[in-house]
Amino acid sequence: MSIEVSIMGRRERRRLETYDEIVEVSRQLLREGHDLSLRAVATQMGMTSPALYRYIKSVDGLHKLVAHDIYSDVVAAMAKARDYYPPDDPAARLAASATMFRLWALAHRTEFQMAFANPFAATRSAGTNVFVSFPNVEGEDNANPFADYFAELFVELHSLGLISAPSAEDLDPALSSVIQKGATNSNSPFLASLGVEGVGMGWLFKLAWARLYGVLMIEVFGQIEEELIESGSVFNTLMRETFASLGLADGWERLVEVSRDTVARKDF
């Protein structure tokens, strides 16, 4: 029996190593400007397409697997930037995280596009619905590390009483209905922790994400002058609006310095 368990253990390790190789090869293909397909990955790995199908059933599954790995890398970079600031300074932690997300996106444009602007993968990013689980290639539910990261930041801000959330009555009725429906259909710890302010907080979260995602999309795709990208003018303006919408009391000039320091310490 012990021999059988040992053999199964080796097989499982080999399977996991193959998944790692699939991700590594896929991301290298993206960096080199190639389309991400099962045939391209199989060729690069020295496998036949049918052999690869034992691990990945479709291009949809491949894109989701790679996107999940990209999300994890982005989260690791943001967490490192965030943790430079103490837990009792959540505004600085949020500013550092948003800045690092932008830095990572601009330094890894093709991978950002694949994970966040891809019909196969983008529907699982934080922008579409932060309250869903991320399905892996085996069909099991895994948390979306990217969505969870920003949800935790908002919970931290809320728990310290630093966010001024609008009431449901202050929102457009149709908007309030959509957010409440999402909350009702979710078992998310994020929503559970917000209590009666969940609807207003959900709206602030969506607004913050729209600003951050929007500016990164136009910068990564080059839909704005390079001078504005290099200066960070549009990004800083939209982040100022985001922090104002959250009602954070910190002076904006201090947070701009947090952003600049994060750029200076860039390490990913």
Stockholm file with secondary structure:
# STOCKHOLM 1.0

chainA/1-268         MSIEVSIMGRRERRRLETYDEIVEVSRQLLREGHDLSLRAVATQMGMTSPALYRYIKSVDGLHKLVAHDIYSDVVAAMAKARDYYPPDDPAARLAASATMFRLWALAHRTEFQMAFANPFAATRSAGTNVFVSFPNVEGEDNANPFADYFAELFVELHSLGLISAPSAEDLDPALSSVIQKGATNSNSPFLASLGVEGVGMGWLFKLAWARLYGVLMIEVFGQIEEELIESGSVFNTLMRETFASLGLADGWERLVEVSRDTVARKDF
#=GR chainA/1-268 SS CHHHHHHHHHHHHHHHHHHHHHHHHHHHHHHTTCCCCHHHHHHHHTCCHHHHHTTCCSHHHHHHHHHHHHHHHHHHHHHHHHTTSCTTCHHHHHHHHHHHHHHHHHHSHHHHHHHHSCTTTGGGSTTTCTTSEEECTTSCEEECHHHHHHHHHHHHHHHTTCCCCCCGGGSCHHHHHHHHHHHHTCCCHHHHTTGGGHHHHHHHHHHHHHHHHHHHHHHHTTCSCHHHHHHTHHHHHHHHHHHHHHTCCSCHHHHHHHHHHHHHTCCC
#=GC SS_cons         CHHHHHHHHHHHHHHHHHHHHHHHHHHHHHHTTCCCCHHHHHHHHTCCHHHHHTTCCSHHHHHHHHHHHHHHHHHHHHHHHHTTSCTTCHHHHHHHHHHHHHHHHHHSHHHHHHHHSCTTTGGGSTTTCTTSEEECTTSCEEECHHHHHHHHHHHHHHHTTCCCCCCGGGSCHHHHHHHHHHHHTCCCHHHHTTGGGHHHHHHHHHHHHHHHHHHHHHHHTTCSCHHHHHHTHHHHHHHHHHHHHHTCCSCHHHHHHHHHHHHHTCCC
//
